[in-house]
Amino acid sequence: MASILLVDDEKSIHAFLKYVLTKRGHQVDGTLSGELALERVQEKEFDLFLIDLDMPTMSGDDLVLRLRALGKDASVIILSGLPEEEVKETAERLKAAGHLRKPFKVERLVTEIDRVLGGRG
């Protein structure tokens, strides 16, 4: 299964997604901010980043750009409650492998992870 870094400042969503993905066999590390995510990627390599766009202090956009500047090339799935078209445009601009608009069904997330990871998920 995949090593996933989940970055979302909403504690309830963060805890739920971490629980669901761990139950599916993934190794999930989570942070509540972009700054903590940048620290975590210095310690460990990840197969996939799940990143919320709308976070305080460092947006998901900025986090993705900083990860790329650090040479971290793991796939990215963008999560956001923003309007669908805005989420899609941002994901395309950041060259994210996928995007999901909140709220989403767990099955949709699992399908998207499987698609992005090429069946390894």
MMTF fields as JSON, N, C-alpha, C and O atoms, coordinates in Angstrom:
{
  "mmtfVersion": "1.0.0",
  "mmtfProducer": "UNKNOWN",
  "numBonds": 483,
  "numAtoms": 484,
  "numGroups": 121,
  "numChains": 1,
  "numModels": 1,
  "chainsPerModel": [1],
  "groupsPerChain": [121],
  "chainIdList": ["A"],
  "bondAtomList": [4, 2, 8, 6, 12, 10, 16, 14, 20, 18, 24, 22, 28, 26, 32, 30, 36, 34, 40, 38, 44, 42, 48, 46, 52, 50, 56, 54, 60, 58, 64, 62, 68, 66, 72, 70, 76, 74, 80, 78, 84, 82, 88, 86, 92, 90, 96, 94, 100, 98, 104, 102, 108, 106, 112, 110, 116, 114, 120, 118, 124, 122, 128, 126, 132, 130, 136, 134, 140, 138, 144, 142, 148, 146, 152, 150, 156, 154, 160, 158, 164, 162, 168, 166, 172, 170, 176, 174, 180, 178, 184, 182, 188, 186, 192, 190, 196, 194, 200, 198, 204, 202, 208, 206, 212, 210, 216, 214, 220, 218, 224, 222, 228, 226, 232, 230, 236, 234, 240, 238, 244, 242, 248, 246, 252, 250, 256, 254, 260, 258, 264, 262, 268, 266, 272, 270, 276, 274, 280, 278, 284, 282, 288, 286, 292, 290, 296, 294, 300, 298, 304, 302, 308, 306, 312, 310, 316, 314, 320, 318, 324, 322, 328, 326, 332, 330, 336, 334, 340, 338, 344, 342, 348, 346, 352, 350, 356, 354, 360, 358, 364, 362, 368, 366, 372, 370, 376, 374, 380, 378, 384, 382, 388, 386, 392, 390, 396, 394, 400, 398, 404, 402, 408, 406, 412, 410, 416, 414, 420, 418, 424, 422, 428, 426, 432, 430, 436, 434, 440, 438, 444, 442, 448, 446, 452, 450, 456, 454, 460, 458, 464, 462, 468, 466, 472, 470, 476, 474, 480, 478],
  "bondOrderList": [1, 1, 1, 1, 1, 1, 1, 1, 1, 1, 1, 1, 1, 1, 1, 1, 1, 1, 1, 1, 1, 1, 1, 1, 1, 1, 1, 1, 1, 1, 1, 1, 1, 1, 1, 1, 1, 1, 1, 1, 1, 1, 1, 1, 1, 1, 1, 1, 1, 1, 1, 1, 1, 1, 1, 1, 1, 1, 1, 1, 1, 1, 1, 1, 1, 1, 1, 1, 1, 1, 1, 1, 1, 1, 1, 1, 1, 1, 1, 1, 1, 1, 1, 1, 1, 1, 1, 1, 1, 1, 1, 1, 1, 1, 1, 1, 1, 1, 1, 1, 1, 1, 1, 1, 1, 1, 1, 1, 1, 1, 1, 1, 1, 1, 1, 1, 1, 1, 1, 1],
  "groupList": [{"groupName": "MET", "atomNameList": ["N", "CA", "C", "O"], "elementList": ["N", "C", "C", "O"], "formalChargeList": [0, 0, 0, 0], "bondAtomList": [1, 0, 2, 1, 3, 2], "bondOrderList": [1, 1, 2], "singleLetterCode": "M", "chemCompType": "L-PEPTIDE LINKING"}, {"groupName": "ALA", "atomNameList": ["N", "CA", "C", "O"], "elementList": ["N", "C", "C", "O"], "formalChargeList": [0, 0, 0, 0], "bondAtomList": [1, 0, 2, 1, 3, 2], "bondOrderList": [1, 1, 2], "singleLetterCode": "A", "chemCompType": "L-PEPTIDE LINKING"}, {"groupName": "SER", "atomNameList": ["N", "CA", "C", "O"], "elementList": ["N", "C", "C", "O"], "formalChargeList": [0, 0, 0, 0], "bondAtomList": [1, 0, 2, 1, 3, 2], "bondOrderList": [1, 1, 2], "singleLetterCode": "S", "chemCompType": "L-PEPTIDE LINKING"}, {"groupName": "ILE", "atomNameList": ["N", "CA", "C", "O"], "elementList": ["N", "C", "C", "O"], "formalChargeList": [0, 0, 0, 0], "bondAtomList": [1, 0, 2, 1, 3, 2], "bondOrderList": [1, 1, 2], "singleLetterCode": "I", "chemCompType": "L-PEPTIDE LINKING"}, {"groupName": "LEU", "atomNameList": ["N", "CA", "C", "O"], "elementList": ["N", "C", "C", "O"], "formalChargeList": [0, 0, 0, 0], "bondAtomList": [1, 0, 2, 1, 3, 2], "bondOrderList": [1, 1, 2], "singleLetterCode": "L", "chemCompType": "L-PEPTIDE LINKING"}, {"groupName": "VAL", "atomNameList": ["N", "CA", "C", "O"], "elementList": ["N", "C", "C", "O"], "formalChargeList": [0, 0, 0, 0], "bondAtomList": [1, 0, 2, 1, 3, 2], "bondOrderList": [1, 1, 2], "singleLetterCode": "V", "chemCompType": "L-PEPTIDE LINKING"}, {"groupName": "ASP", "atomNameList": ["N", "CA", "C", "O"], "elementList": ["N", "C", "C", "O"], "formalChargeList": [0, 0, 0, 0], "bondAtomList": [1, 0, 2, 1, 3, 2], "bondOrderList": [1, 1, 2], "singleLetterCode": "D", "chemCompType": "L-PEPTIDE LINKING"}, {"groupName": "GLU", "atomNameList": ["N", "CA", "C", "O"], "elementList": ["N", "C", "C", "O"], "formalChargeList": [0, 0, 0, 0], "bondAtomList": [1, 0, 2, 1, 3, 2], "bondOrderList": [1, 1, 2], "singleLetterCode": "E", "chemCompType": "L-PEPTIDE LINKING"}, {"groupName": "LYS", "atomNameList": ["N", "CA", "C", "O"], "elementList": ["N", "C", "C", "O"], "formalChargeList": [0, 0, 0, 0], "bondAtomList": [1, 0, 2, 1, 3, 2], "bondOrderList": [1, 1, 2], "singleLetterCode": "K", "chemCompType": "L-PEPTIDE LINKING"}, {"groupName": "HIS", "atomNameList": ["N", "CA", "C", "O"], "elementList": ["N", "C", "C", "O"], "formalChargeList": [0, 0, 0, 0], "bondAtomList": [1, 0, 2, 1, 3, 2], "bondOrderList": [1, 1, 2], "singleLetterCode": "H", "chemCompType": "L-PEPTIDE LINKING"}, {"groupName": "PHE", "atomNameList": ["N", "CA", "C", "O"], "elementList": ["N", "C", "C", "O"], "formalChargeList": [0, 0, 0, 0], "bondAtomList": [1, 0, 2, 1, 3, 2], "bondOrderList": [1, 1, 2], "singleLetterCode": "F", "chemCompType": "L-PEPTIDE LINKING"}, {"groupName": "TYR", "atomNameList": ["N", "CA", "C", "O"], "elementList": ["N", "C", "C", "O"], "formalChargeList": [0, 0, 0, 0], "bondAtomList": [1, 0, 2, 1, 3, 2], "bondOrderList": [1, 1, 2], "singleLetterCode": "Y", "chemCompType": "L-PEPTIDE LINKING"}, {"groupName": "THR", "atomNameList": ["N", "CA", "C", "O"], "elementList": ["N", "C", "C", "O"], "formalChargeList": [0, 0, 0, 0], "bondAtomList": [1, 0, 2, 1, 3, 2], "bondOrderList": [1, 1, 2], "singleLetterCode": "T", "chemCompType": "L-PEPTIDE LINKING"}, {"groupName": "ARG", "atomNameList": ["N", "CA", "C", "O"], "elementList": ["N", "C", "C", "O"], "formalChargeList": [0, 0, 0, 0], "bondAtomList": [1, 0, 2, 1, 3, 2], "bondOrderList": [1, 1, 2], "singleLetterCode": "R", "chemCompType": "L-PEPTIDE LINKING"}, {"groupName": "GLY", "atomNameList": ["N", "CA", "C", "O"], "elementList": ["N", "C", "C", "O"], "formalChargeList": [0, 0, 0, 0], "bondAtomList": [1, 0, 2, 1, 3, 2], "bondOrderList": [1, 1, 2], "singleLetterCode": "G", "chemCompType": "PEPTIDE LINKING"}, {"groupName": "GLN", "atomNameList": ["N", "CA", "C", "O"], "elementList": ["N", "C", "C", "O"], "formalChargeList": [0, 0, 0, 0], "bondAtomList": [1, 0, 2, 1, 3, 2], "bondOrderList": [1, 1, 2], "singleLetterCode": "Q", "chemCompType": "L-PEPTIDE LINKING"}, {"groupName": "PRO", "atomNameList": ["N", "CA", "C", "O"], "elementList": ["N", "C", "C", "O"], "formalChargeList": [0, 0, 0, 0], "bondAtomList": [1, 0, 2, 1, 3, 2], "bondOrderList": [1, 1, 2], "singleLetterCode": "P", "chemCompType": "L-PEPTIDE LINKING"}],
  "groupTypeList": [0, 1, 2, 3, 4, 4, 5, 6, 6, 7, 8, 2, 3, 9, 1, 10, 4, 8, 11, 5, 4, 12, 8, 13, 14, 9, 15, 5, 6, 14, 12, 4, 2, 14, 7, 4, 1, 4, 7, 13, 5, 15, 7, 8, 7, 10, 6, 4, 10, 4, 3, 6, 4, 6, 0, 16, 12, 0, 2, 14, 6, 6, 4, 5, 4, 13, 4, 13, 1, 4, 14, 8, 6, 1, 2, 5, 3, 3, 4, 2, 14, 4, 16, 7, 7, 7, 5, 8, 7, 12, 1, 7, 13, 4, 8, 1, 1, 14, 9, 4, 13, 8, 16, 10, 8, 5, 7, 13, 4, 5, 12, 7, 3, 6, 13, 5, 4, 14, 14, 13, 14],
  "groupIdList": [1, 2, 3, 4, 5, 6, 7, 8, 9, 10, 11, 12, 13, 14, 15, 16, 17, 18, 19, 20, 21, 22, 23, 24, 25, 26, 27, 28, 29, 30, 31, 32, 33, 34, 35, 36, 37, 38, 39, 40, 41, 42, 43, 44, 45, 46, 47, 48, 49, 50, 51, 52, 53, 54, 55, 56, 57, 58, 59, 60, 61, 62, 63, 64, 65, 66, 67, 68, 69, 70, 71, 72, 73, 74, 75, 76, 77, 78, 79, 80, 81, 82, 83, 84, 85, 86, 87, 88, 89, 90, 91, 92, 93, 94, 95, 96, 97, 98, 99, 100, 101, 102, 103, 104, 105, 106, 107, 108, 109, 110, 111, 112, 113, 114, 115, 116, 117, 118, 119, 120, 121],
  "secStructList": [7, 7, 3, 3, 3, 3, 3, 7, 1, 7, 2, 2, 2, 2, 2, 2, 2, 2, 2, 2, 2, 2, 2, 6, 6, 7, 3, 3, 3, 3, 3, 1, 1, 2, 2, 2, 2, 2, 2, 2, 2, 2, 2, 7, 7, 7, 1, 3, 3, 3, 3, 3, 1, 7, 7, 1, 1, 1, 7, 2, 2, 2, 2, 2, 2, 2, 2, 2, 2, 6, 6, 7, 7, 7, 3, 3, 3, 3, 3, 3, 1, 1, 7, 2, 2, 2, 2, 2, 2, 2, 2, 2, 2, 6, 6, 7, 1, 3, 3, 3, 3, 1, 1, 7, 7, 2, 2, 2, 2, 2, 2, 2, 2, 2, 2, 2, 6, 6, 6, 7, 7],
  "xCoordList": [0.831, 0.0, 0.872, 2.093, 0.238, 0.956, 1.28, 0.613, 2.324, 2.683, 2.097, 2.468, 1.183, 0.421, 0.664, 0.66, 0.876, 0.907, -0.381, -0.646, -1.179, -2.452, -2.254, -1.807, -2.587, -2.423, -3.766, -4.203, -4.412, -5.722, -5.872, -5.665, -6.23, -6.333, -7.642, -7.775, -8.606, -9.871, -9.684, -9.599, -9.622, -9.276, -10.199, -9.734, -11.5, -12.433, -12.239, -12.252, -12.06, -11.828, -10.487, -10.364, -9.502, -8.162, -8.205, -7.685, -8.825, -8.884, -9.661, -9.247, -10.786, -11.608, -10.864, -10.837, -10.26, -9.553, -8.358, -8.082, -7.655, -6.514, -6.983, -6.342, -8.089, -8.653, -9.045, -8.669, -9.797, -10.29, -9.134, -9.132, -8.168, -7.06, -6.152, -5.614, -5.978, -5.183, -5.884, -5.233, -7.207, -7.975, -7.857, -7.965, -7.635, -7.477, -6.055, -5.742, -5.19, -3.842, -2.762, -1.59, -3.148, -2.148, -1.415, -1.953, -0.177, 0.562, 0.309, 0.735, -0.385, -0.804, -0.143, -0.283, 0.577, 1.091, 0.231, -0.18, -0.04, -0.882, -0.352, 0.276, -0.612, -0.297, -1.484, -2.294, -1.555, -2.649, -2.232, -3.027, -0.971, -0.516, 0.554, 1.203, 0.714, 1.74, 3.14, 4.027, 3.334, 4.651, 5.08, 6.226, 4.16, 4.471, 4.684, 5.496, 3.958, 4.136, 5.542, 6.163, 6.047, 7.397, 8.442, 9.459, 8.193, 9.099, 9.037, 10.066, 7.831, 7.636, 8.312, 8.872, 8.26, 8.855, 10.383, 11.024, 10.962, 12.415, 12.82, 13.965, 11.861, 12.123, 11.781, 12.31, 10.895, 10.335, 9.892, 9.528, 9.929, 9.425, 7.98, 7.607, 7.18, 5.773, 5.452, 6.073, 4.452, 3.962, 2.904, 2.718, 2.21, 1.061, 0.882, 1.043, 0.543, 0.171, -1.311, -1.753, -2.077, -3.469, -3.447, -3.168, -3.738, -3.539, -4.794, -5.341, -5.235, -6.344, -5.821, -4.712, -6.603, -6.176, -6.282, -5.384, -7.366, -7.675, -7.251, -8.022, -6.004, -5.483, -4.886, -4.412, -4.908, -4.308, -2.776, -2.204, -2.159, -0.697, 0.0, 0.842, -0.309, 0.245, -0.845, -1.367, -1.177, -2.222, -1.71, -0.505, -2.653, -2.285, -1.509, -0.611, -1.85, -1.124, 0.354, 1.236, 0.599, 1.979, 2.706, 3.878, 2.014, 2.632, 3.065, 4.187, 2.206, 2.558, 3.775, 4.688, 3.795, 4.935, 6.224, 7.282, 6.142, 7.331, 7.798, 8.998, 6.84, 7.209, 7.956, 8.963, 7.473, 8.123, 9.514, 10.459, 9.64, 10.939, 11.947, 13.151, 11.454, 12.31, 12.622, 13.366, 12.049, 12.287, 11.368, 11.616, 10.316, 9.357, 8.369, 7.554, 8.448, 7.64, 6.516, 5.983, 6.153, 5.022, 3.75, 3.628, 2.828, 1.549, 0.801, 0.935, 0.007, -0.791, -2.256, -2.617, -3.106, -4.549, -4.964, -4.708, -5.609, -6.071, -7.459, -8.33, -7.65, -8.947, -9.393, -8.588, -10.652, -11.103, -12.62, -13.323, -13.096, -14.518, -14.861, -16.016, -13.876, -14.108, -14.966, -15.12, -15.523, -16.327, -15.546, -14.337, -16.231, -15.615, -14.685, -13.562, -15.136, -14.316, -13.015, -11.964, -13.078, -11.881, -10.914, -9.701, -11.459, -10.623, -9.95, -8.755, -10.716, -10.188, -9.083, -8.031, -9.319, -8.321, -7.041, -5.938, -7.194, -6.025, -5.251, -4.023, -5.963, -5.308, -4.536, -3.416, -5.124, -4.444, -3.213, -2.157, -3.34, -2.216, -1.06, 0.104, -1.381, -0.356, 0.122, 0.992, -0.466, -0.15, -0.409, 0.347, -1.495, -1.913, -2.47, -3.035, -2.301, -2.788, -4.302, -4.92, -4.9, -6.338, -6.837, -6.055, -8.145, -8.753, -10.122, -10.793, -10.513, -11.835, -12.409, -11.725, -13.661, -14.345, -15.056, -15.806, -14.814, -15.484, -16.909, -17.139, -17.844, -17.703, -17.695, -18.311, -17.005, -16.962, -17.199, -17.003, -17.625, -17.846, -16.507, -15.631, -16.361, -15.124, -14.801, -13.637, -15.814, -15.596, -14.951, -14.117, -15.344, -14.779, -13.296, -12.483, -12.944, -11.547, -10.724, -9.633, -11.251, -10.553, -10.333, -9.246, -11.35, -11.245, -10.191, -9.396, -10.187, -9.219, -7.795, -6.877, -7.605, -6.282, -5.83, -4.688, -6.708, -6.372, -5.999, -5.047, -6.757, -6.479, -5.109, -4.304, -4.853, -3.597, -2.399, -1.35, -2.549, -1.44, -1.335, -0.469, -2.204, -2.133, -2.443, -1.84, -3.396, -3.807, -3.021, -3.345, -1.961, -1.184, -1.947, -1.636, -2.968, -3.707, -4.624, -5.331],
  "yCoordList": [-1.19, 0.0, 1.249, 1.17, 2.376, 3.637, 4.357, 4.189, 5.16, 6.077, 7.438, 8.023, 7.927, 9.134, 10.21, 9.937, 11.441, 12.588, 13.364, 13.886, 13.438, 14.141, 15.489, 15.551, 16.57, 17.912, 18.625, 19.028, 18.776, 19.43, 20.034, 19.351, 21.306, 21.996, 21.728, 22.094, 21.099, 20.774, 19.47, 18.398, 19.567, 18.413, 17.222, 16.082, 17.465, 16.34, 15.617, 14.386, 16.36, 15.752, 15.027, 13.907, 15.675, 15.096, 13.746, 12.75, 13.721, 12.484, 11.392, 10.232, 11.755, 10.776, 10.18, 8.96, 11.029, 10.524, 9.671, 8.651, 10.081, 9.297, 7.909, 6.904, 7.862, 6.593, 5.696, 4.525, 6.253, 5.476, 4.933, 3.76, 5.774, 5.352, 4.349, 3.447, 4.496, 3.536, 2.178, 1.142, 2.179, 0.933, 0.22, -1.004, 0.983, 0.389, -0.086, -0.575, 0.052, -0.469, 0.527, 0.167, 1.775, 2.79, 3.233, 3.184, 3.665, 4.282, 5.781, 6.402, 6.359, 7.757, 8.584, 8.309, 9.599, 10.624, 11.841, 12.102, 12.576, 13.741, 14.951, 14.849, 16.105, 17.369, 18.299, 18.135, 19.273, 20.241, 21.544, 22.481, 21.614, 22.839, 22.534, 21.488, 23.472, 23.342, 23.364, 22.645, 24.195, 24.289, 22.956, 22.539, 22.286, 20.97, 19.925, 19.013, 20.064, 19.14, 19.269, 18.263, 20.49, 20.694, 20.06, 19.552, 20.091, 19.416, 17.897, 17.222, 17.378, 15.934, 15.365, 14.27, 16.107, 15.577, 15.572, 14.94, 16.258, 16.206, 14.898, 14.458, 14.288, 13.075, 11.794, 10.729, 11.889, 10.689, 10.961, 12.084, 9.915, 10.014, 9.515, 8.614, 10.099, 9.739, 9.417, 9.941, 8.528, 8.19, 9.176, 9.379, 9.788, 10.624, 11.707, 11.471, 12.913, 14.016, 14.314, 14.533, 14.324, 14.797, 16.157, 16.247, 17.22, 18.572, 19.416, 19.558, 19.974, 20.924, 22.26, 22.67, 22.932, 24.224, 25.358, 26.195, 25.392, 26.554, 26.311, 25.803, 26.686, 26.534, 27.872, 28.645, 28.142, 29.396, 29.325, 28.236, 30.419, 30.637, 30.177, 30.911, 29.01, 28.572, 27.841, 26.822, 28.367, 27.732, 26.432, 26.186, 25.609, 24.374, 24.644, 23.88, 25.731, 26.126, 26.319, 25.76, 27.133, 27.416, 26.147, 25.957, 25.29, 24.048, 23.191, 22.683, 23.025, 22.215, 22.806, 22.073, 24.125, 24.767, 24.56, 24.33, 24.639, 24.435, 22.979, 22.702, 22.057, 20.646, 20.38, 19.671, 20.938, 20.761, 21.398, 20.836, 22.573, 23.239, 22.403, 22.484, 21.602, 20.711, 19.406, 18.563, 19.253, 18.042, 16.886, 15.746, 17.171, 16.13, 15.956, 16.838, 14.824, 14.631, 13.617, 13.121, 13.307, 12.404, 13.013, 14.233, 12.171, 12.641, 13.456, 13.239, 14.404, 15.278, 15.148, 15.175, 15.004, 15.134, 16.334, 16.389, 17.291, 18.511, 18.265, 17.684, 18.716, 18.66, 20.088, 20.909, 20.398, 21.761, 21.868, 21.114, 22.815, 23.139, 24.278, 24.698, 24.78, 25.854, 25.339, 24.127, 26.235, 25.796, 24.859, 25.018, 23.892, 22.839, 23.393, 22.913, 24.384, 24.922, 25.509, 25.356, 26.173, 26.756, 25.669, 25.786, 24.624, 23.505, 22.844, 22.547, 22.618, 21.977, 22.822, 22.297, 24.121, 25.015, 25.045, 25.021, 25.098, 25.115, 23.809, 23.816, 22.695, 21.389, 21.305, 20.795, 21.799, 21.782, 22.682, 22.301, 23.869, 24.808, 24.227, 24.427, 23.505, 22.911, 21.55, 20.919, 21.112, 19.797, 18.671, 17.704, 18.832, 17.789, 16.607, 16.769, 15.433, 14.216, 14.077, 13.363, 14.756, 14.669, 15.732, 16.453, 15.817, 16.771, 16.253, 15.525, 16.65, 16.312, 17.545, 18.239, 17.8, 18.92, 18.414, 17.439, 19.086, 18.734, 19.266, 20.328, 18.588, 17.255, 16.188, 16.363, 15.101, 14.002, 12.702, 12.617, 11.698, 10.378, 9.658, 9.822, 8.87, 8.126, 7.256, 7.142, 6.641, 5.784, 6.563, 6.032, 7.814, 8.671, 8.926, 8.905, 9.164, 9.372, 8.109, 8.179, 6.974, 5.701, 5.444, 5.033, 5.682, 5.503, 6.433, 6.024, 7.678, 8.653, 8.266, 8.378, 7.817, 7.37, 6.175, 6.138, 5.202, 4.025, 4.427, 3.9, 5.364, 5.832, 6.501, 6.196, 7.4, 8.157, 7.249, 7.428, 6.289, 5.384, 4.216, 3.354, 4.187, 3.137, 1.759, 0.776, 1.68, 0.39, -0.082, -1.112, 0.681, 0.287, 0.574, 0.023, 1.455, 1.859, 0.788, 0.949],
  "zCoordList": [0.0, 0.0, 0.0, 0.128, -0.142, -0.332, 0.968, 1.989, 0.887, 1.964, 1.585, 0.567, 2.411, 2.089, 3.136, 4.336, 2.666, 3.569, 3.379, 2.297, 4.428, 4.431, 5.11, 6.255, 4.404, 4.952, 4.871, 3.793, 6.018, 6.095, 7.479, 8.482, 7.542, 8.826, 9.565, 10.732, 8.905, 9.569, 10.331, 9.733, 11.645, 12.48, 12.286, 12.252, 12.158, 12.025, 10.691, 10.651, 9.612, 8.302, 8.315, 7.819, 8.881, 8.975, 9.697, 9.194, 10.869, 11.664, 10.939, 10.939, 10.321, 9.616, 8.428, 8.265, 7.595, 6.417, 6.814, 6.182, 7.847, 8.316, 8.77, 8.465, 9.491, 9.959, 8.776, 8.728, 7.833, 6.691, 5.851, 5.478, 5.557, 4.703, 5.405, 4.763, 6.709, 7.476, 7.489, 7.354, 7.651, 7.635, 6.291, 6.222, 5.227, 3.89, 3.647, 2.562, 4.646, 4.539, 4.177, 4.07, 3.988, 3.66, 4.921, 6.028, 4.722, 5.819, 5.685, 4.711, 6.664, 6.57, 7.662, 8.854, 7.218, 8.122, 7.879, 6.749, 8.919, 8.74, 9.454, 10.508, 8.865, 9.511, 9.314, 8.402, 10.198, 10.139, 9.467, 9.389, 8.973, 8.316, 7.278, 7.307, 6.37, 5.352, 5.938, 5.479, 6.955, 7.585, 8.174, 8.008, 8.864, 9.428, 8.329, 8.481, 7.237, 6.116, 5.539, 5.196, 5.43, 4.902, 5.82, 5.349, 7.116, 8.055, 7.857, 7.839, 7.71, 7.59, 6.342, 6.384, 5.232, 3.996, 4.045, 3.206, 5.002, 5.172, 5.864, 5.762, 6.566, 7.338, 6.594, 6.915, 5.597, 4.991, 3.56, 3.211, 2.739, 1.366, 1.326, 2.078, 0.454, 0.315, -1.134, -2.059, -1.317, -2.651, -3.126, -4.326, -2.16, -2.49, -1.443, -0.246, -1.924, -1.043, -1.245, -2.373, -0.158, -0.174, 0.504, 1.7, -0.246, 0.263, 0.108, -0.986, 1.229, 1.229, 0.701, 1.044, -0.12, -0.669, 0.33, 0.421, 1.077, 1.91, 3.358, 4.172, 3.659, 5.013, 5.454, 4.621, 6.748, 7.235, 7.164, 7.141, 7.133, 7.121, 5.847, 5.328, 5.326, 4.05, 3.276, 3.728, 2.118, 1.31, 0.717, 0.651, 0.287, -0.393, -1.676, -2.031, -2.376, -3.588, -3.259, -3.911, -2.219, -1.826, -1.403, -1.729, -0.686, -0.228, -1.415, -1.428, -2.397, -3.571, -4.274, -4.654, -4.448, -5.104, -4.31, -4.895, -2.998, -2.159, -2.191, -2.204, -2.204, -2.306, -3.608, -3.614, -4.696, -6.002, -5.993, -6.547, -5.361, -5.28, -4.496, -4.738, -3.559, -2.781, -3.519, -3.019, -4.704, -5.483, -5.115, -5.506, -4.371, -3.996, -5.14, -5.409, -5.805, -7.009, -6.848, -7.841, -5.617, -5.395, -5.987, -6.094, -6.36, -6.9, -5.86, -4.655, -6.358, -5.492, -5.863, -7.04, -4.834, -5.014, -4.173, -2.97, -4.832, -4.184, -3.588, -4.236, -2.348, -1.672, -1.404, -0.966, -1.657, -1.392, -1.384, -2.057, -0.614, -0.587, -1.53, -1.6, -2.253, -3.216, -4.373, -4.528, -5.182, -6.329, -7.249, -7.421, -7.832, -8.648, -9.723, -9.88, -10.449, -11.541, -11.008, -11.63, -9.877, -9.268, -8.796, -8.97, -8.205, -7.75, -8.948, -8.914, -9.996, -11.205, -11.838, -12.202, -11.968, -12.564, -11.731, -12.276, -10.413, -9.534, -9.654, -9.738, -9.661, -9.796, -11.111, -11.143, -12.182, -13.48, -13.459, -13.965, -12.878, -12.813, -12.012, -12.359, -10.936, -10.082, -10.591, -9.992, -11.708, -12.281, -11.274, -11.18, -10.532, -9.583, -10.368, -11.45, -9.809, -10.47, -10.362, -11.152, -9.386, -9.201, -8.25, -7.63, -8.145, -7.225, -6.793, -7.524, -5.592, -5.061, -4.387, -3.635, -4.667, -4.032, -2.788, -2.842, -1.664, -0.405, -0.447, -1.026, 0.128, 0.719, -0.377, -1.428, -0.128, -1.08, -0.326, 0.886, -1.073, -0.479, -0.371, -1.221, 0.667, 0.886, -0.316, -0.7, -0.918, -2.078, -3.225, -3.957, -3.367, -4.426, -4.152, -5.076, -2.9, -2.534, -2.801, -3.367, -2.395, -2.593, -4.085, -4.491, -4.888, -6.34, -6.925, -7.771, -6.475, -6.985, -6.588, -7.4, -5.366, -4.928, -5.755, -6.213, -5.952, -6.764, -8.188, -8.763, -8.75, -10.119, -10.183, -11.063, -9.261, -9.269, -9.033, -9.652, -8.153, -7.842, -8.816, -8.666, -9.799, -10.816, -10.302, -10.732, -9.367, -8.843, -7.638, -7.048, -7.257, -6.067, -4.792, -3.736, -4.892, -3.696, -3.258, -2.264]
}
